[in-house]
């Protein structure tokens, strides 16, 4: 009998004999334990004592440098190659800040014209009464888009636009 077959047969005979003699173990025969490899890794004693094994102090230093945003890694030549590790949370916060600034700048739009500037532009429209000038100034102070439209129209269309706006 080859040595491997002898080992297998002895293993199976022991694994079948143990649950028969121990009734509490019989319930666990042929059971699958999820993450068994991870459990063994966590609770097994660390026997890495050879070259390149990381000791407790080195692991603590590595964790500290990762927290600070810098990670050290060994190059194939054996030298230390320091490179910055980007922090995902910091990236997300900076992206959020930039997008919020863009949103605020879009919602604010162009600076609001002063009442004096609006008054002078409306006063320059020919054929409008003093009372209509004041009504138009009041309207254009609240609705700056309509004032921008007034600035973009030709002189012949200004009067019609002002009258249309104050009659709404």
Backbone as a ProteinNet text record, in pm:
[ID]
protein_1_A
[PRIMARY]
XXXXXXXXXXXXXXXXXXXXXXXXXXXXXXXXXXXXXXXXXXXXXXXXXXXXXXXXXXXXXXXXXXXXXXXXXXXXXXXXXXXXXXXXXXXXXXXXXXXXXXXXXXXXXXXXXXXXXXXXXXXXXXXXXXXXXXXXXXXXXXXXXXXXXXXXXXXXXXXXXXXXXXXX
[TERTIARY]
86	0	90.3	68.3	149.7	127.1	226	213.6	94.2	61.1	-50.9	-183.4	-198.1	-320	-331.6	-218.1	-217.7	-263.5	-218.2	-256.3	-405.4	-455.6	-597.9	-684.4	-649	-730.3	-728.6	-614.6	-609.3	-688.7	-686.2	-761.6	-911.3	-958.5	-1101.6	-1146.9	-1062.6	-1103.1	-1110.8	-1018.2	-1021.7	-1140.1	-1163.6	-1272.7	-1408.9	-1419.4	-1545.5	-1557.2	-1446.8	-1446.7	-1475.9	-1424.8	-1438.4	-1584.3	-1667.5	-1807.3	-1884.9	-1844.2	-1914.7	-1886.4	-1765.3	-1729.5	-1771.8	-1777.2	-1814.9	-1947.8	-2053	-2186.7	-2206.2	-2137.4	-2151.5	-2089.2	-1987.4	-1921.2	-1998.8	-2087.3	-2162.4	-2250.2	-2299	-2384.9	-2307.9	-2177.5	-2096.1	-2026.9	-2054.2	-1989.8	-2043.6	-1951.7	-1982.7	-2048.3	-2019.5	-2070.9	-1969.2	-2020.8	-1935.5	-1933	-1815.3	-1799.9	-1754.6	-1838.3	-1804	-1682.5	-1602.3	-1483.8	-1386.3	-1376.2	-1286	-1141.4	-1102.3	-965.1	-938.4	-1036	-1018.7	-1011.6	-1093.4	-1091.8	-956.7	-905.1	-773.7	-665.1	-675.5	-575.3	-579.7	-699.5	-712.5	-662.5	-694.1	-664.7	-540.4	-479.6	-358	-240	-141.5	-23.2	59.7	118.5	198.8	336.8	370.6	501.3	595.7	566.3	653.3	772.5	883.8	1005.4	1119	1092.3	1198	1223.4	1303.5	1340.7	1217.5	1200.1	1088.8	963.4	967	849.9	831	707.9	678.2	653.9	721.8	706.4	602.7	566.4	461.7	494.7	616.6	654.3	643.8	687.4	679.8	534.7	449.6	308.4	242.7	276.8	220.4	266.1	393.8	444	374.4	352.2	285.5	142.6	73.6	-63.3	-65.2	32	38.6	61.4	150.1	176.1	56.1	-20.5	-141.1	-245.1	-254.7	-349.6	-311.5	-184.3	-137.6	-147.5	-177.9	-193.7	-71.7	29.3	150.7	171.9	202.7	226.6	366.3	437.7	569.8	556.1	619.5	618.4	758.3	790.2	922.7	927.7	1033.6	1054	1125.8	1125.2	1194.2	1343.2	1402.8	1545.2	1571.8	1467.1	1485.2	1479.5	1478.5	1473.1	1331.3	1317.3	1185.7	1135.3	1017.2	958.5	836.1	844.6	732.1	646.9	518.9	427.8	302.8	240.7	120.9	2.1	-73.8	-196.1	-311.1	-397	-506.8	-613.5	-658.4	-761.6	-898	-976	-1104.9	-1201.1	-1200.5	-1290.1	-1252.2	-1123.1	-1078.2	-1112.8	-1099.6	-1137	-1285.6	-1366.1	-1510.7	-1548.2	-1484.7	-1514.3	-1471.7	-1355.3	-1310.6	-1400	-1444.2	-1536.3	-1668.5	-1719.4	-1843.7	-1828.4	-1715.4	-1693.1	-1688.8	-1620.3	-1612.1	-1749.2	-1824.7	-1956.3	-2050.8	-2036.9	-2120.1	-2085.2	-1955.4	-1915	-1971.5	-1967.1	-2024.1	-2173.5	-2243.2	-2387.4	-2418.2	-2345.5	-2370.7	-2342.2	-2234.1	-2202	-2307.3	-2365.4	-2470.2	-2600.2	-2632.7	-2758.6	-2751.6	-2634.1	-2622.3	-2629.9	-2577.4	-2582.7	-2502.5	-2532.3	-2459.4	-2499.2	-2415	-2448.8	-2574.7	-2653.2	-2779.5	-2750.5	-2817	-2792.7	-2848	-2785.7	-2830.8	-2955.9	-3028	-3149.4	-3116.3	-3002.2	-2960.6	-2934.9	-2869.1	-2842.6	-2973.5	-3067	-3196.9	-3271.6	-3270.1	-3340	-3284.8	-3153.3	-3092.2	-3126.6	-3127.8	-3160.1	-3306.7	-3397.2	-3540	-3569.2	-3500.9	-3521.1	-3477.9	-3383.1	-3334.7	-3432.2	-3534.5	-3635	-3723.1	-3736.4	-3814.9	-3964	-4043.8	-4189.2	-4249.9	-4184	-4235.9	-4256.9	-4367.4	-4397.5	-4317.2	-4316.6	-4241.3	-4297.9	-4430.2	-4493.9	-4459.1	-4455.3	-4419.7	-4272.5	-4186.1	-4044.6	-4032.6	-4104.5	-4096.3	-4154.8	-4263.8	-4320.6	-4221.3	-4155.1	-4059.2	-3937.9	-3891.3	-3776.8	-3813.7	-3933	-3977.5	-3984.7	-4036.7	-4050.1	-3912.9	-3821.6	-3690.8	-3598.3	-3623.9	-3543.1	-3573.5	-3697.5	-3737	-3711.1	-3716.7	-3699.8	-3584	-3463.8	-3344.3	-3337	-3400.2	-3399.1	-3469.1	-3577.3	-3648.8	-3565.1	-3488	-3400.1	-3288.7	-3234.8	-3133.3	-3190.5	-3315.2	-3381.1	-3394.4	-3427.7	-3438.3	-3305.1	-3196.3	-3063	-3026.5	-3076.7	-3040.2	-3127.9	-3237.7	-3328.4	-3281	-3328.1	-3295.5	-3381.7	-3350.3	-3422.2	-3569.3	-3603.9	-3744.1	-3825.6	-3764.1	-3835.7	-3838.2	-3756.1	-3747	-3880.3	-3947.3	-4073.2	-4178	-4188.7	-4287	-4258.8	-4131.2	-4094.7	-4127.7	-4097.3	-4125.4	-4275.7	-4353.3	-4498.9	-4556.4	-4503.6	-4548.9	-4520.3	-4402.2	-4363.7	-4445.8	-4471.8	-4544.2	-4693.8	-4745.2	-4888	-4919.5	-4819.7	-4844.7	-4894.2
-118.1	0	124	217.5	339.4	422.1	505.1	581.8	676.9	735.4	828.9	756.5	639	560.2	515.8	482.2	440.8	557.1	679.4	798.7	826.4	812.9	837.6	737.6	613.5	511	529.8	568.3	590.4	715.1	816.9	939.4	910.9	837.8	809.4	717.8	625	536.4	614.5	706.7	788.5	883.8	946.3	1043.2	975.7	848.7	777.1	722.6	690.7	634.1	740.8	860.6	966	1003	1028.8	1062.7	948.2	824.2	711.7	704.3	738.6	731.9	857.8	970.6	1096.4	1141.1	1129.7	1158.7	1307.2	1393	1536.4	1574.1	1503.3	1533.3	1478.4	1383	1322.1	1424.2	1520.7	1622.6	1709.9	1717.2	1804.1	1729.5	1600.7	1523.6	1568	1585.7	1626.9	1765.2	1850.4	1987.6	2078	2178.8	2275.9	2404.7	2454.4	2579.3	2686.6	2788.8	2897.4	2973.2	3020.6	3101.4	3028	2897.1	2820.9	2866.2	2897.3	2943.2	3074.3	3164.6	3292.4	3273.3	3183.3	3156.5	3099	3006.9	2949.2	3055.2	3145.5	3251.6	3343.3	3374.6	3465.5	3403.7	3276.9	3217.1	3129.6	3104.8	3023.5	3107.3	3040.8	3114.7	3152.3	3269.5	3318.4	3255.5	3176	3110.5	3170.8	3291.4	3357.4	3416.8	3347	3396.7	3411.4	3380.4	3384.7	3525.3	3533.7	3662.1	3726.7	3854.1	3927.9	3924.1	3854.9	3850	3985.4	4028.3	4157.8	4138.1	4217.6	4210	4311.5	4301.1	4386.1	4534.4	4573.9	4715.3	4765.3	4683.3	4722.7	4734.9	4643.4	4649	4774	4808.7	4929.5	5053.9	5058.2	5172.1	5181	5067	5066.1	5117.4	5077.7	5126.4	5276.1	5325.4	5469.2	5547.6	5498.7	5570.4	5563.8	5454.5	5447.6	5546.2	5561.3	5657.4	5798.4	5827.4	5959.8	5979.9	5876.7	5890	5850.4	5793.6	5753	5605.2	5530.1	5387	5355.2	5270.5	5229.1	5090.7	5068.6	4936.2	4902	4774.4	4728.1	4710.4	4757.7	4736.2	4604.3	4546.5	4418.8	4426.8	4544	4556.7	4561.1	4566.8	4565.2	4703.3	4809.2	4944.6	4982.1	5088.3	5134	5238.3	5219.2	5311.2	5373.3	5500.8	5567.6	5633.2	5611	5675.3	5714.7	5820.7	5869	5780.3	5750.5	5675.3	5773.1	5776.2	5871.1	5821.4	5909.9	5876.6	5892.5	5787.8	5789.8	5890.1	5899.4	5993.3	6136.8	6166.3	6301.4	6334.3	6236.9	6259	6289.1	6213.7	6235	6372.3	6411.8	6543.6	6655.7	6643.5	6748.6	6754.4	6638.8	6637.6	6704.1	6672.7	6733.2	6884.2	6929.8	7073.7	7144.7	7084.9	7146.1	7151.9	7042.7	7042.6	7139.3	7154.1	7250.1	7393.1	7422.2	7555.4	7583.8	7484	7501.2	7528.8	7454.6	7473.6	7613.9	7658	7790.9	7899.1	7883.8	7985.7	7988.9	7874.4	7872.2	7930.6	7906.6	7958.4	8107.9	8157.7	8301.3	8379.9	8327.1	8393.5	8522.7	8609.6	8736.1	8827.2	8923.8	9014.3	9094.4	9117	9189.6	9337.4	9396.2	9538.4	9625.9	9739.5	9831.1	9905.1	9959.7	10034.6	10158.8	10220.7	10339.3	10302.6	10190	10145.5	10115.9	10050.7	10020	10149.3	10242.2	10370	10444.1	10448.9	10520.2	10455.2	10322.3	10253.1	10275.1	10263.4	10281.9	10427	10521	10663.2	10697.8	10621.6	10649.3	10602.3	10526.3	10480.9	10600.1	10626.8	10740.8	10708.5	10809.5	10795.5	10731	10733.2	10670	10777.5	10768.3	10868.9	10840.8	10941.1	10928.4	10815.6	10805.4	10699.8	10561.3	10548.2	10421.1	10385.7	10490.7	10466.5	10403.1	10457.4	10404.2	10262.7	10239.2	10103.7	10004.5	10045.3	9957.5	9931	10034.3	10015.5	9914.9	9929.9	9836.1	9693.2	9679.6	9547	9486.1	9565.7	9513.3	9486.9	9549.8	9519.8	9378.6	9334.5	9201.4	9092.7	9129.5	9030.6	9076.2	9028.6	9076	9022.4	8908.7	8855.1	8950	9010.1	9105.4	9230.9	9271.3	9387.4	9356	9234.7	9194.9	9197.8	9154.2	9158.1	9301.8	9393.8	9535.6	9587.8	9548.7	9593.4	9538.4	9421	9357.5	9399.6	9468.7	9509.9	9638.8	9660.6	9786	9899.1	10023.3	10139.2	10138.6	10089.5	10086.8	9985.4	9879.4	9773.6	9797.4	9888.8	9912.9	9956.3	10052.6	10105.2	9994.3	9915	9806	9705.7	9674.7	9578.2	9632.2	9759.3	9818.7	9820.9	9861.9	9866.5	9726.5	9628.5	9490.8	9441.8	9472.9	9425.5	9492.1	9622.1	9689	9662	9615.7	9584.7	9441.6	9358.1	9219.6	9214.4
0	0	0	-95.4	-97.2	29	66.9	191.3	191.7	77.2	72.2	96.8	40	60.6	206	266.6	406.8	495.5	461.1	537.1	521.5	398.9	374.8	450.9	445.2	511.9	663.5	719	863.6	902	816.9	845.4	846.6	745.2	737.8	850.5	889.8	999.8	1130.6	1150.2	1272.5	1268.3	1151.6	1143	1156.8	1123.7	1143.9	1285.6	1347.9	1482	1587.5	1568.3	1668.7	1695	1592.6	1623.1	1686.6	1660.3	1721.4	1870.3	1910	2051.4	2126.4	2057.5	2121.4	2062.2	2139.6	2087	2055.9	2128.4	2101.7	1967.8	1926	1799.3	1680.6	1704.2	1594.4	1522.8	1593.4	1531.7	1433.7	1448.7	1363.9	1250.6	1236	1130.2	993.9	896.5	759.5	752.2	845	842.7	774.3	704.4	635.2	716.4	742.8	817.5	719.6	704.8	613	666.2	574.9	606.8	698.4	685.5	770.6	754.1	630	606.4	678.8	676.1	745.3	896.3	948.2	1092.2	1133.2	1052.6	1083.2	1076.8	980.7	969	1090.2	1137.3	1251	1381.3	1404.3	1533.5	1535.3	1422.1	1419.3	1467.4	1524.4	1569.1	1447.6	1451	1338.7	1348.6	1248.9	1251.5	1149.1	1101.9	1004.1	1078.6	1073.3	1139	1040.3	915.5	815	764.8	659.7	601.8	539.1	564.6	507.9	592.6	707	792.8	860.3	867.6	928.3	1077.7	1158.6	1303.2	1349.1	1476.7	1531.3	1514.2	1544	1534.1	1390.2	1296	1155.2	1110.5	1156.3	1118.9	1176.1	1301	1361.8	1286.8	1248.2	1170.5	1034.9	971.5	841.2	852.5	959.6	978.7	1005	1082.7	1108.5	980.5	895.1	770.2	676.8	679.1	597	646.2	776.4	831.4	789.9	785.7	744.7	594.4	518	373.9	295.1	359.6	289.6	315.5	212.2	225	175.9	248.7	202.6	144.5	31.9	-29	-74.1	-64.3	-103.5	-254	-315.4	-458.3	-477	-597.8	-619.4	-588	-598.5	-568.8	-419	-338.1	-193.1	-131.5	-211.4	-157.5	-120.2	-45.2	-3	-100.8	-150.7	-247	-182.1	-144.1	-79.9	-187	-177.1	-270.5	-193.9	-238.5	-170.3	-204.7	-106.9	-125.7	-113.5	-211.3	-208.8	-111.6	-31.9	64.5	-2.7	-6.6	-76.4	-14.1	116.8	183.8	151.2	150.2	116	-28.4	-118.3	-258.2	-270.8	-199	-205.5	-151.6	-41.7	14.7	-78.4	-140.5	-231.8	-354.7	-404.7	-518.7	-480.4	-361.1	-314.2	-301	-246.6	-229.9	-364.8	-462.4	-595.5	-662	-653.5	-717.2	-646.9	-515	-442.7	-483.2	-501.5	-547.7	-686.2	-775.1	-909.2	-901.7	-816.1	-801	-750.1	-649.2	-593	-696.3	-772.6	-873.1	-983.5	-1018.1	-1120.8	-1069.2	-941.7	-888.8	-863.7	-832.1	-807.9	-937.9	-1044.7	-1174.6	-1174.4	-1270.3	-1277.7	-1161.4	-1129.9	-1019.6	-1051.4	-950.1	-964.7	-991.2	-1090.8	-1118.5	-1006.1	-987.8	-882.7	-929.2	-834.6	-868.4	-950.5	-923.7	-999.8	-1146.3	-1169.3	-1306.5	-1379.8	-1312.8	-1374.1	-1406.1	-1312	-1332	-1453.5	-1467.8	-1580.4	-1714.2	-1719.1	-1844.6	-1881.5	-1784	-1811.8	-1847.8	-1785.4	-1813.7	-1955.9	-2009.5	-2145.4	-2253.7	-2216.1	-2312.6	-2349	-2478.8	-2526.6	-2525.5	-2486.4	-2491.9	-2369.6	-2257.1	-2135.8	-2029.1	-1955.9	-1853.4	-1726.2	-1637.4	-1511.2	-1425	-1419.8	-1340.9	-1397.9	-1529.9	-1593.8	-1568.7	-1561.7	-1530.2	-1392.5	-1294.1	-1157.4	-1148.8	-1221	-1223.4	-1284.2	-1392.3	-1459.7	-1370.7	-1299.5	-1208.7	-1100	-1043.6	-940.1	-995.3	-1116.2	-1178.5	-1207.4	-1265.7	-1306.7	-1188	-1073.2	-953.7	-902.9	-921	-874.4	-977.7	-1106	-1213	-1300.9	-1269.4	-1341.1	-1483.2	-1511.6	-1648.6	-1745.2	-1700.7	-1786.2	-1809.1	-1708.8	-1726.3	-1825.7	-1820.1	-1918.3	-2059.2	-2072	-2202.5	-2251	-2162	-2198	-2249	-2185.8	-2228.9	-2366.3	-2401.4	-2527.9	-2645.7	-2619.3	-2726.9	-2792.9	-2914.5	-2984.7	-2928.4	-2966.6	-2910.4	-2946.9	-3063.8	-3105.4	-3027.6	-2981.1	-2908.9	-2758.2	-2707.1	-2562.1	-2503	-2570.4	-2517.7	-2510.4	-2615.5	-2615.9	-2503.7	-2480.6	-2375.9	-2237	-2212.4	-2081	-2056.7	-2156.7	-2140.5	-2119.3	-2191	-2173.1	-2031.2	-1979.4	-1845.2	-1735.7	-1746.2	-1636.3	-1643	-1756.8	-1767.2	-1724.4	-1698.8	-1654.7	-1513.6
[MASK]
++++++++++++++++++++++++++++++++++++++++++++++++++++++++++++++++++++++++++++++++++++++++++++++++++++++++++++++++++++++++++++++++++++++++++++++++++++++++++++++++++++++++

